[in-house]
Amino acid sequence: MDLDLEFLWTNLGEAVRGIPTTLAIIGVAMAIGIPLAFFIALARLNHIKVLSPILTLIISFLRGTPMMVQIFLVYNGMPLLLKAVTGPDFDVYSVPPILYAFLVFALNASAAYSEMWKAGLSSVGPRQLEAAQTVGLSGPQAYWHIIIPQAVNVSLPSFCSSTLTMLKNTSLVFVMTVMDITARAKVAAGLEYKYVEGYLDMFLVYLVVCSLIELAFKLIEKKMRRYQTDSAKNGKAGSGQAGKVKAAV
């Protein structure tokens, strides 16, 4: 069977039109997931009573179950929950399906990123925070200027890998009728029974988008390298100042 090159090109344009939806899902997931994951990691590292075990259980569920299961739970469960909360007069089917996609991927991202934050923050060590506070920085300032840049520098490759995995998992949102890259290409291919061409178009579009995101992370990683050197200098300076303060006391 020969490839229909004309349809391959036409359907490629259809797949490309799904890129904004796919990137919107990833963007919202990262915007919510990264800061939420940071506080989850802090809570678990500090072993906050009650909260830490609950968060560990939730993260185990999110990381230990297939994304498709989570999608079906949210897509079929949230309307029931909304109906129970808002009453029978509320039309739960008026909620755009992409909002459910935002919720699923934000939760999944927070679970995945929290493990990376945890590893990154653990690699910095408590003495960095103590030294920063000794020279007059508040807790938030110490985290923002010293702890977080070093943690990000350590965790950035893992963040990149997790983001790419999440991007590829967005291909599952077509089951929620969200018109992303996969949904647009599959619908058009199904109408013409040109499935090989349709999957080739998906392959090409995902390959390009993933490559661009990987390139963006590499550029960020290069910019973050200078923070490692600066933080190391600040840490040494802070340690020296801390020693002077202790000696004076």
C-alpha positions as a Python dict, from the first residue, in 0.01 Angstrom:
ca = {
    (1, 'M'): (0, 0, 0),
    (2, 'D'): (144, 335, -107),
    (3, 'L'): (145, 639, 114),
    (4, 'D'): (-90, 918, 20),
    (5, 'L'): (160, 1205, 27),
    (6, 'E'): (-104, 1466, -41),
    (7, 'F'): (-310, 1353, 259),
    (8, 'L'): (11, 1320, 465),
    (9, 'W'): (83, 1689, 406),
    (10, 'T'): (-278, 1800, 460),
    (11, 'N'): (-315, 1602, 780),
    (12, 'L'): (20, 1733, 906),
    (13, 'G'): (-135, 2080, 909),
    (14, 'E'): (-429, 1943, 1106),
    (15, 'A'): (-193, 1791, 1363),
    (16, 'V'): (0, 2119, 1389),
    (17, 'R'): (-325, 2299, 1474),
    (18, 'G'): (-342, 2085, 1786),
    (19, 'I'): (-6, 2211, 1918),
    (20, 'P'): (-150, 2516, 2107),
    (21, 'T'): (-389, 2291, 2300),
    (22, 'T'): (-112, 2046, 2388),
    (23, 'L'): (122, 2326, 2497),
    (24, 'A'): (-157, 2489, 2699),
    (25, 'I'): (-203, 2166, 2896),
    (26, 'I'): (171, 2141, 2959),
    (27, 'G'): (201, 2510, 3046),
    (28, 'V'): (-82, 2501, 3301),
    (29, 'A'): (51, 2175, 3447),
    (30, 'M'): (396, 2326, 3495),
    (31, 'A'): (265, 2659, 3627),
    (32, 'I'): (64, 2479, 3896),
    (33, 'G'): (277, 2169, 3942),
    (34, 'I'): (623, 2322, 3993),
    (35, 'P'): (542, 2554, 4287),
    (36, 'L'): (300, 2304, 4440),
    (37, 'A'): (563, 2031, 4411),
    (38, 'F'): (815, 2256, 4586),
    (39, 'F'): (595, 2294, 4894),
    (40, 'I'): (512, 1923, 4887),
    (41, 'A'): (886, 1844, 4886),
    (42, 'L'): (947, 2085, 5175),
    (43, 'A'): (667, 1929, 5378),
    (44, 'R'): (805, 1582, 5322),
    (45, 'L'): (1167, 1681, 5390),
    (46, 'N'): (1066, 1848, 5717),
    (47, 'H'): (851, 1546, 5812),
    (48, 'I'): (547, 1755, 5901),
    (49, 'K'): (315, 1542, 6111),
    (50, 'V'): (-4, 1412, 5945),
    (51, 'L'): (58, 1616, 5629),
    (52, 'S'): (373, 1435, 5520),
    (53, 'P'): (224, 1081, 5530),
    (54, 'I'): (-89, 1199, 5346),
    (55, 'L'): (119, 1365, 5073),
    (56, 'T'): (336, 1054, 5042),
    (57, 'L'): (24, 841, 4994),
    (58, 'I'): (-121, 1075, 4730),
    (59, 'I'): (210, 1090, 4542),
    (60, 'S'): (240, 711, 4551),
    (61, 'F'): (-105, 685, 4395),
    (62, 'L'): (-33, 943, 4124),
    (63, 'R'): (305, 794, 4036),
    (64, 'G'): (193, 432, 4069),
    (65, 'T'): (-119, 436, 3851),
    (66, 'P'): (-146, 475, 3472),
    (67, 'M'): (-228, 820, 3340),
    (68, 'M'): (-530, 675, 3159),
    (69, 'V'): (-678, 560, 3492),
    (70, 'Q'): (-635, 908, 3639),
    (71, 'I'): (-794, 1065, 3331),
    (72, 'F'): (-1100, 841, 3353),
    (73, 'L'): (-1132, 897, 3729),
    (74, 'V'): (-1129, 1276, 3688),
    (75, 'Y'): (-1332, 1289, 3367),
    (76, 'N'): (-1605, 1062, 3504),
    (77, 'G'): (-1576, 1142, 3872),
    (78, 'M'): (-1559, 1523, 3869),
    (79, 'P'): (-1906, 1568, 3711),
    (80, 'L'): (-2054, 1354, 3989),
    (81, 'L'): (-1868, 1559, 4251),
    (82, 'L'): (-1976, 1888, 4093),
    (83, 'K'): (-2333, 1768, 4078),
    (84, 'A'): (-2323, 1676, 4447),
    (85, 'V'): (-2171, 2011, 4545),
    (86, 'T'): (-2367, 2248, 4317),
    (87, 'G'): (-2699, 2068, 4307),
    (88, 'P'): (-2905, 1916, 4026),
    (89, 'D'): (-2963, 2246, 3846),
    (90, 'F'): (-2599, 2284, 3744),
    (91, 'D'): (-2517, 2147, 3398),
    (92, 'V'): (-2197, 1954, 3459),
    (93, 'Y'): (-2164, 1882, 3088),
    (94, 'S'): (-2116, 2253, 3020),
    (95, 'V'): (-1768, 2234, 3178),
    (96, 'P'): (-1505, 2238, 2900),
    (97, 'P'): (-1320, 1902, 2893),
    (98, 'I'): (-984, 2080, 2875),
    (99, 'L'): (-1036, 2195, 3236),
    (100, 'Y'): (-1038, 1832, 3342),
    (101, 'A'): (-718, 1784, 3143),
    (102, 'F'): (-560, 2079, 3325),
    (103, 'L'): (-653, 1922, 3659),
    (104, 'V'): (-522, 1574, 3575),
    (105, 'F'): (-189, 1695, 3443),
    (106, 'A'): (-138, 1956, 3716),
    (107, 'L'): (-182, 1687, 3982),
    (108, 'N'): (41, 1445, 3795),
    (109, 'A'): (307, 1712, 3744),
    (110, 'S'): (305, 1807, 4112),
    (111, 'A'): (367, 1444, 4207),
    (112, 'A'): (647, 1395, 3956),
    (113, 'Y'): (817, 1729, 4018),
    (114, 'S'): (798, 1691, 4397),
    (115, 'E'): (1036, 1396, 4383),
    (116, 'M'): (1281, 1605, 4180),
    (117, 'W'): (1251, 1900, 4416),
    (118, 'K'): (1308, 1665, 4705),
    (119, 'A'): (1626, 1526, 4549),
    (120, 'G'): (1750, 1873, 4454),
    (121, 'L'): (1683, 2029, 4794),
    (122, 'S'): (1842, 1732, 4971),
    (123, 'S'): (2160, 1779, 4769),
    (124, 'V'): (2209, 2136, 4893),
    (125, 'G'): (2237, 2057, 5264),
    (126, 'P'): (2117, 2249, 5573),
    (127, 'R'): (2444, 2438, 5626),
    (128, 'Q'): (2377, 2654, 5320),
    (129, 'L'): (2054, 2778, 5478),
    (130, 'E'): (2220, 2832, 5815),
    (131, 'A'): (2505, 3030, 5658),
    (132, 'A'): (2262, 3244, 5460),
    (133, 'Q'): (2056, 3324, 5768),
    (134, 'T'): (2373, 3406, 5962),
    (135, 'V'): (2466, 3682, 5717),
    (136, 'G'): (2121, 3837, 5746),
    (137, 'L'): (1908, 3670, 5481),
    (138, 'S'): (1557, 3567, 5575),
    (139, 'G'): (1435, 3214, 5510),
    (140, 'P'): (1253, 3302, 5184),
    (141, 'Q'): (1549, 3512, 5065),
    (142, 'A'): (1791, 3229, 5138),
    (143, 'Y'): (1578, 2984, 4943),
    (144, 'W'): (1527, 3222, 4651),
    (145, 'H'): (1888, 3336, 4612),
    (146, 'I'): (2087, 3031, 4727),
    (147, 'I'): (1893, 2709, 4788),
    (148, 'I'): (1653, 2703, 4491),
    (149, 'P'): (1911, 2790, 4219),
    (150, 'Q'): (2134, 2505, 4336),
    (151, 'A'): (1841, 2264, 4365),
    (152, 'V'): (1719, 2355, 4017),
    (153, 'N'): (2068, 2314, 3876),
    (154, 'V'): (2080, 1959, 4015),
    (155, 'S'): (1724, 1865, 3919),
    (156, 'L'): (1692, 2031, 3578),
    (157, 'P'): (1773, 1720, 3370),
    (158, 'S'): (1507, 1528, 3563),
    (159, 'F'): (1261, 1814, 3517),
    (160, 'C'): (1326, 1799, 3142),
    (161, 'S'): (1276, 1423, 3125),
    (162, 'S'): (954, 1440, 3328),
    (163, 'T'): (817, 1726, 3118),
    (164, 'L'): (883, 1535, 2795),
    (165, 'T'): (709, 1229, 2939),
    (166, 'M'): (414, 1446, 3039),
    (167, 'L'): (403, 1599, 2691),
    (168, 'K'): (382, 1256, 2532),
    (169, 'N'): (110, 1157, 2780),
    (170, 'T'): (-106, 1445, 2657),
    (171, 'S'): (-183, 1221, 2361),
    (172, 'L'): (-429, 1047, 2596),
    (173, 'V'): (-654, 1350, 2639),
    (174, 'F'): (-834, 1265, 2315),
    (175, 'V'): (-1046, 1025, 2526),
    (176, 'M'): (-1185, 1338, 2696),
    (177, 'T'): (-1269, 1487, 2354),
    (178, 'V'): (-991, 1744, 2390),
    (179, 'M'): (-870, 1832, 2041),
    (180, 'D'): (-495, 1810, 2085),
    (181, 'I'): (-232, 1692, 1834),
    (182, 'T'): (-337, 1328, 1855),
    (183, 'A'): (-713, 1392, 1844),
    (184, 'R'): (-696, 1618, 1540),
    (185, 'A'): (-469, 1384, 1346),
    (186, 'K'): (-668, 1071, 1437),
    (187, 'V'): (-1007, 1221, 1351),
    (188, 'A'): (-888, 1340, 1011),
    (189, 'A'): (-714, 1008, 942),
    (190, 'G'): (-1019, 810, 1048),
    (191, 'L'): (-1246, 996, 809),
    (192, 'E'): (-1023, 897, 516),
    (193, 'Y'): (-905, 562, 655),
    (194, 'K'): (-546, 690, 623),
    (195, 'Y'): (-418, 569, 960),
    (196, 'V'): (-55, 517, 858),
    (197, 'E'): (-31, 873, 731),
    (198, 'G'): (-208, 999, 1042),
    (199, 'Y'): (34, 829, 1281),
    (200, 'L'): (331, 947, 1076),
    (201, 'D'): (206, 1303, 1113),
    (202, 'M'): (170, 1257, 1489),
    (203, 'F'): (522, 1114, 1504),
    (204, 'L'): (669, 1412, 1320),
    (205, 'V'): (484, 1676, 1522),
    (206, 'Y'): (564, 1522, 1861),
    (207, 'L'): (927, 1474, 1757),
    (208, 'V'): (964, 1842, 1667),
    (209, 'V'): (782, 1972, 1976),
    (210, 'C'): (977, 1744, 2212),
    (211, 'S'): (1305, 1846, 2049),
    (212, 'L'): (1225, 2215, 2093),
    (213, 'I'): (1133, 2168, 2459),
    (214, 'E'): (1451, 1970, 2519),
    (215, 'L'): (1650, 2251, 2355),
    (216, 'A'): (1479, 2507, 2580),
    (217, 'F'): (1576, 2309, 2890),
    (218, 'K'): (1937, 2286, 2770),
    (219, 'L'): (1950, 2663, 2728),
    (220, 'I'): (1808, 2710, 3078),
    (221, 'E'): (2063, 2462, 3213),
    (222, 'K'): (2348, 2665, 3063),
    (223, 'K'): (2216, 2982, 3226),
    (224, 'M'): (2178, 2806, 3560),
    (225, 'R'): (2541, 2692, 3568),
    (226, 'R'): (2655, 3036, 3676),
    (227, 'Y'): (2429, 3013, 3981),
    (228, 'Q'): (2616, 2705, 4095),
    (229, 'T'): (2945, 2897, 4101),
    (230, 'D'): (2788, 3207, 4257),
    (231, 'S'): (2607, 3002, 4521),
    (232, 'A'): (2925, 2817, 4608),
    (233, 'K'): (3104, 3149, 4659),
    (234, 'N'): (2819, 3285, 4866),
    (235, 'G'): (2813, 2966, 5070),
    (236, 'K'): (3185, 2994, 5148),
    (237, 'A'): (3148, 3361, 5233),
    (238, 'G'): (2850, 3284, 5454),
    (239, 'S'): (3036, 3004, 5627),
    (240, 'G'): (3331, 3234, 5695),
    (241, 'Q'): (3101, 3504, 5831),
    (242, 'A'): (2921, 3245, 6043),
    (243, 'G'): (3255, 3140, 6189),
    (244, 'K'): (3339, 3501, 6278),
    (245, 'V'): (3003, 3549, 6444),
    (246, 'K'): (3045, 3228, 6646),
    (247, 'A'): (3398, 3333, 6745),
    (248, 'A'): (3273, 3673, 6856),
    (249, 'V'): (3000, 3514, 7066),
}
